Amino acid sequence: MSKLPPAFYRRPDPVQIARELLGKHVYSCLDGQLTGGRIVETEAYSHEGDASMQLHLKRRGTHGRALHEPGGRAYLYQVYNRHTLFNISTNAADKPDTVLIRAIEPLVGLDVMMARRGLTAPSAKLTAGPGLLTQALGVTPTLSGTDLQGPILWLEDHGEDVPETAVRRSPRVGLAYAGETAATLPWRFRIIGSKWTSPANH
């Protein structure tokens, strides 16, 4: 299987990229331990017409450095001083867009992922949420800026084309603070019927 090329991430529409990431596979290889799975939920964020992203860029300052590189880098940061979120920079260096990976179906290195999560059996608690999947993959903000063409974090295309009939589009999670327009943009994508999508409402 081949890694997604830089050109995939450097396109101008983060919404299209977020939709197309459904069914792709994401991997981490840390200390020789390979873990990964199939992406089943994403959210898109745009530097244009998206107040949540504009507020985010102001708040994060230098921590958002990875967003000011050409698309195709990991952008990792913590919320609530606890949960790490795995975003992917997209578009051009002067047009900071991003896609958040919200949930994956775990497929590779399940024992390692369960140990990291303190679980004894696979369940939705393993990777069905943005803070859960990062813990399972072992990724932390120290990896922010990692090139997704390298040996630490990367995404692959396994030839799956998720049909539109299998995708649920809805508003993104937790953006009421950014105003009604940003809070209602239907830029959250989930694979219908997957038990690995996050439990957040709508």
N, C-alpha and C positions, 0 to 999 in steps of 0.2 A: 504494500500500500504506500502511496506517496503522500508527502506532507503537502498541505495547502500552500501554494506559492505566494510570494509577497503580493503579486498582482491581485489576488483574491481579496486581500484586506485593504488595498489602496484605492478601491473604487469609491465614488462620492456618495453613495446612498447607504447609510448604516442600517436602515430598515430592511433593505433587500439582503444585506449581509446577514443580519440577525435571523431572518427567515431561512436563508440558505444554510445556516449553520446547524439547523435541525437535522439530525441524522449523521452529522460528521462526528468524528471521534477525537477526544482530547486525552493527552498523556502527560505524565510527569515521570522523570527518572531521577531519583534522588538517592544518593549513597548506594547505587546499584539496584535499587528497588523500583521496578516498573509498575505503575498503576495507571488506570484510565478507564474510559467508558464512552458511551454514545450520548451525544448532547440531545436532550429532550425538551429543554426550555431555555429561552433567551429573552433579553430586552435590548432595544436599541436606544441610543442617546445621540442627539445631534447638536452641533455648535450653532445651528441656525433654527430659529423657530421653536426652540425647546428651552424654556426658562430653567428647568431643572439642571440642565447641563451648564448653562451660563452661571448659575449660582454655585454649582459644584466646582467649576474652574476657579472661581474667586475664592472659595473656601479652602481648596486644596493647595493652591499656590505652587511651591516648588515640588510638592508631592505628586503633582500631576505632570511631571517632566516627561514621562513616557508617552503622554498624549500629544506632545509636541515633537514627536519623531514620526517619520513616515509609517503608515499603518503596518501592523504585524508584530506588535510587541505586547507583552503582558503588562497590564496596569493593575496592580494589586494594592489595596489599602484596607484599613480596618474601620469598622463602624461599631459604635457602643464600646470601644476599647476591647473588643472581644472577637468579632467575626471578620474574617478576611474575605473580601469580594474579588472575584477573578473576572476582570474586564480585559477586552482586547482592543487595542487602539486600531482605528480604521481611518481611511481617507489620507490626506496629505499632512505634512508637518504643521502647516499654518491653518489647518481646518480640523481641529481636534474633535473627532467623533469617536464613539466607543460602543462596544456590544458587551453586555453583562451575560456571563454564563450562569444561569439560575439553577439548573439541575442536570444531572447526567444519570444514565443507566449504567451501573458499575459492571465492568466486564473483565478487566485485567487486574490481577493483584488483589483479589478480594480479601485474602487473609491479612495483607498489609494494611489495607484500608480499614478493615474492621478493628485491627489493633489500634490504629491511630484514633478511631472514633470510640474505642472502649466498648465495642459490641462483640457478641459471640455468634451472631447469625446475621445474614444479610436482611435488611429491612429498609423501609423508606427513610429511616433515621440515618442511613449511611450517606446518601448523596442527594436526597430530595430537597434541596434548598441551597442557596448560594454560600452560606457560611458552613454548611455541612460538607459540601463537595470539596471545598478548599482544604478543610482539615483532613478529609479522606485522601486527597491527592498529596498532602504534605506541603502545600505551597503557603508562603507567608509574604508579607510586604517586602522582605529583603530581596525577593525575586522580581520585584517590579522593574520593568525595563528590559526583561529578558526577551531576546529575539526568538520568535517562534519558529525559526528555521534551525535552531540549535538542538543540542542533545538533552536539554533539561526539561523544557516545556514545548509541546508542539501539537498541531492538529493534523488529522489525516482524513482523506476522502476515501471511503470504502465502497463507493459506487451506489449508495442509497439516495434515491430521489423521493423525498417525502411529499406525497400529493397534497394539494390544497385541501381536499376533503378530510385529511387527517390532521389538520392544523387548526388550533383555536387561537384567535387573535383577541386581545383584551387590553385594557389600560394597564400601565405599569404599576408596580406595587409601591405604596408609601410615599406618593409625591404630592399630597394635598398642600404641602408648604409652598410648592412652586406655582400655585395658581390653577384655575380650572382647566385652562387650555392644555398645559403640560400634563396635568393629572388624568386627562381623559384621552390623550393620544393612544390609539390602539397598537402600541409598539411592543407588546409582550406576546411571545409566541410559544405555544405548547403543543406537543404531540398528543392528540386525543387518545384517551385510553391507557396512557402510560402510567403505571403506578409510581413512577419515579419523579413525576413533576411535583413542584413545591405546593404546600397546602394553602398558600395565600389566597384569599377570596377573589372573586370575579375573574 
